[in-house]
Amino acid sequence: RLRMGTLLSRQSCQARLRSAEGMSLAEFLYPALQAYDFLHLHQHHGCRIQLGGHDQMGNIMSGYELVTTMTGTDVFGITVPLITSTTGDKLGKTAGNAVWLNRDKTSPFELYQFFVRQQDNVVEKYLKLFTFLPLEEIAHIMEMHAKEPEKWGPQKRLAAEVTKLVHGREGLESAKRCTKALYYSSVEALEEMSDQELEELFRQATSAELMLEPGMTVLDLCRKANAIPDGPSGYRKITDGGVSINGNRVTNPETVLILGQHILKNGVSLLRVGKKNYYIIKWLQL
């Protein structure tokens, strides 16, 4: 039912055959497998529409032709523009840069930041694709942006609308708290953050649970958290300004920890050593 000439004539196939890497047998057979998949779904589940990115046009066409030839039923294919990264690369699981709707895979903060970082040349299109804002309002947003580009108004509105659509108003507020905590060193935002938000914001951070002892110093904290090396080099790490607690740099290793300053109301301290090494300290029995 699937003809070699038709499969070979596909634009995607021709591009791969002309490339330096060539085309493997597995790649060539992929449209046939996807076409059979469409046929199976149609016969067993009544599926009549296949939706994919525009790079799937050839595969969807193969499915359309197979299903209509074998069943005589009208089926349909829909392709949509690919969403690419700021560097122009395709977003997806295979590329390892997918943006997920599942909070466990992409947190509200990460989703918000993805859209707030979009460039001017795509933000208007994304406002039309991903939000329900009226076109007149989008036009007004872009007009204001032309006058005040430094405010990144369209990007912020896009990020807010998409995050709210996917994760609700609570998810949007969570994303804003995380943004303030990370980029504006807001102690108030840190104090309001839940354990889940802290873990989402600092996915690579080391967590530690410590008991606050009388007279405990910044040096004691850093060593108990295994955040600095033992000996003089660890001491110098602090005196040289390489350590901050809750966004505030600490240069005196002998500074005694103070509740409300070094330890937040939610019983947490955010310790940073260097530029990217974060430690989430949870204090027990305060």
C-alpha positions in Angstrom: 0.0 0.0 0.0 3.0 2.3 0.5 4.9 3.1 -2.7 8.7 3.6 -2.7 8.5 6.4 -5.2 6.0 8.4 -3.0 8.1 7.9 0.1 11.3 8.9 -1.7 9.7 12.0 -3.1 8.9 13.5 0.3 10.7 16.8 0.9 11.9 15.6 4.3 13.3 12.4 2.8 15.0 14.3 0.0 16.6 16.7 2.5 18.0 13.8 4.5 19.3 12.0 1.5 21.2 15.1 0.3 22.7 15.8 3.8 26.2 14.8 4.8 24.9 12.2 7.3 22.6 10.6 4.8 19.5 8.6 5.8 19.3 5.3 7.7 16.9 2.5 6.9 15.2 3.1 10.3 14.6 6.8 9.4 13.3 5.9 5.9 10.8 3.4 7.4 9.6 5.9 10.1 6.8 7.3 7.9 5.5 3.8 7.2 5.3 3.0 10.9 3.6 6.3 11.7 1.1 5.7 8.8 0.3 2.3 10.2 -0.1 3.9 13.7 -2.8 6.3 12.2 -4.5 3.3 10.5 -4.6 1.3 13.8 -6.0 4.3 15.7 -8.6 4.9 13.1 -9.8 1.3 12.9 -9.8 0.6 16.7 -10.5 4.1 18.2 -12.2 6.0 15.5 -9.4 8.5 15.1 -9.8 10.7 12.0 -7.4 13.6 12.7 -3.6 13.5 13.2 -2.0 16.7 14.5 1.8 17.5 14.4 4.4 20.0 13.8 5.0 21.1 10.3 8.1 18.9 10.1 5.7 16.0 10.3 3.9 16.8 7.1 5.4 13.9 5.1 4.6 11.4 7.9 1.0 12.6 8.2 0.6 12.5 4.4 1.7 8.9 4.4 -0.9 8.1 7.1 -3.6 10.0 5.2 -2.9 8.1 2.0 -2.8 4.7 3.8 -6.0 5.2 5.7 -8.0 6.5 2.8 -6.8 3.8 0.5 -7.5 0.9 2.8 -10.8 2.2 4.4 -12.2 4.8 2.0 -12.9 7.1 4.9 -12.1 10.8 4.9 -9.3 11.5 7.5 -7.4 14.7 8.1 -4.0 16.0 9.0 -3.2 19.3 10.7 0.3 20.8 11.0 1.2 23.7 13.2 4.3 26.0 13.3 7.2 24.6 15.3 8.1 26.5 18.5 11.8 27.0 18.6 14.3 28.1 21.2 15.9 31.6 21.2 18.7 30.0 19.1 16.3 28.6 16.5 16.6 25.0 17.6 13.5 22.8 17.7 12.0 22.3 21.2 11.2 18.8 22.1 11.9 15.6 24.0 14.5 14.4 21.5 16.4 17.8 21.7 16.3 17.6 25.5 14.9 21.1 25.8 11.1 20.4 26.0 8.9 22.7 28.0 6.4 20.5 29.9 2.9 21.3 31.2 3.6 18.8 34.0 4.8 20.7 37.1 7.1 17.8 38.0 9.0 18.3 34.8 8.7 22.1 34.3 7.9 24.2 37.4 5.7 27.3 37.1 8.9 29.4 37.6 10.7 27.6 34.8 7.7 28.0 32.5 7.4 31.7 33.4 11.1 32.3 32.8 11.0 30.5 29.4 8.4 32.9 28.1 9.7 36.0 29.7 13.1 35.4 27.9 11.6 35.4 24.4 13.0 37.8 21.9 11.1 40.8 20.4 10.8 39.2 17.0 8.6 36.3 18.3 6.8 37.6 21.3 3.8 39.1 19.3 3.3 35.8 17.5 3.4 33.9 20.9 0.9 36.2 22.4 -1.5 35.3 19.6 -0.7 31.6 19.7 -0.7 30.9 23.4 -3.1 33.4 25.0 -6.7 34.4 24.7 -6.0 38.1 24.7 -8.0 40.1 22.1 -6.0 41.1 19.1 -6.7 44.7 19.8 -5.1 44.4 23.3 -2.1 42.6 21.8 -1.6 45.4 19.3 -1.8 47.9 22.2 0.8 45.9 24.2 3.2 46.0 21.2 2.6 49.7 20.7 3.6 50.4 24.3 6.6 48.1 23.9 7.8 50.2 21.0 7.8 53.2 23.3 9.3 51.5 26.4 11.2 48.4 25.2 13.3 48.3 28.4 10.2 47.3 30.4 9.8 44.0 28.5 6.0 44.4 28.8 4.9 41.9 26.1 7.3 39.2 27.5 6.0 39.7 31.1 2.4 39.6 29.9 3.0 36.5 27.8 4.7 34.7 30.7 2.0 35.7 33.1 -0.9 34.6 30.8 0.6 31.2 29.9 1.7 30.4 33.5 -1.8 31.3 34.7 -3.4 29.2 32.0 -1.3 26.1 32.8 -0.9 26.3 36.5 -3.6 28.7 37.7 -3.3 31.9 39.6 -1.5 30.1 42.5 1.1 28.8 40.0 1.6 32.4 38.6 2.1 33.8 42.2 4.6 30.9 42.9 6.5 31.9 39.7 6.6 35.5 40.7 7.8 34.7 44.3 10.6 32.5 42.9 11.6 35.2 40.4 11.8 37.8 43.2 13.8 35.5 45.4 16.3 34.4 42.8 16.8 37.6 40.7 16.0 40.4 43.2 17.3 38.7 46.4 13.9 39.4 48.1 14.0 38.1 51.7 10.2 38.6 51.8 9.7 36.3 48.9 12.0 33.7 50.3 10.1 33.7 53.6 6.8 33.0 51.8 8.2 30.1 49.7 7.0 26.6 50.4 9.4 23.6 50.5 8.1 22.6 47.1 8.9 26.0 45.6 12.4 26.0 47.1 13.0 22.5 45.7 11.7 23.6 42.3 13.7 26.8 42.2 17.0 25.2 43.4 16.7 21.8 41.8 20.5 21.2 41.9 20.8 22.6 45.5 22.0 20.5 48.3 19.6 20.2 51.2 20.6 19.9 54.8 18.8 19.7 58.2 20.6 21.3 61.1 20.0 22.1 64.7 20.7 25.7 65.8 23.2 25.7 68.6 23.9 28.7 70.9 26.5 30.9 69.4 26.5 29.2 66.1 28.5 31.2 63.5 28.5 31.6 59.7 31.7 29.5 59.6 30.0 26.8 61.6 27.0 26.8 59.3 29.2 26.6 56.2 31.2 23.7 57.6 28.2 21.7 58.9 26.6 22.1 55.4 29.9 20.9 53.8 29.7 24.1 51.7 33.4 25.1 52.2 36.6 23.2 52.5 38.2 22.7 56.0 41.1 24.8 57.0 42.2 28.3 55.9 40.9 28.1 52.4 37.3 27.7 53.6 37.8 30.6 56.1 39.1 32.8 53.2 36.1 31.9 51.0 34.0 33.8 53.5 36.3 36.7 54.1 36.8 37.2 50.3 33.0 37.7 49.9 32.2 34.3 48.3 29.4 33.4 50.7 25.9 34.9 51.1 22.9 34.0 53.3 19.4 34.8 52.1 20.9 37.0 49.3 23.1 39.1 51.7 26.8 38.7 51.5 28.6 37.8 54.7 32.3 38.5 55.1 32.9 37.9 58.8 33.1 34.1 59.5 32.6 34.7 63.2 29.2 36.4 62.8 26.7 34.7 65.0 23.5 33.5 63.2 20.5 35.6 64.0 16.8 34.6 63.7 15.0 36.8 61.3 18.2 37.7 59.5 20.2 34.6 58.7 17.3 32.3 59.5 14.0 33.2 57.9 10.5 33.0 59.5 9.8 29.8 57.7 12.8 28.1 59.3 15.0 28.1 56.2 18.3 29.6 55.3 19.4 29.9 51.7 23.2 29.6 51.6 25.1 30.4 48.4 28.8 29.7 48.0 30.3 31.2 44.8 27.9 32.1 42.0 26.0 28.9 41.5 26.4 26.6 44.5 23.2 26.7 46.6 22.4 25.0 49.9 18.9 24.9 51.4 19.3 24.7 55.2 16.2 23.6 57.1 16.5 24.3 60.8 15.0 21.8 63.3 13.2 22.6 66.5 13.5 26.4 66.4 
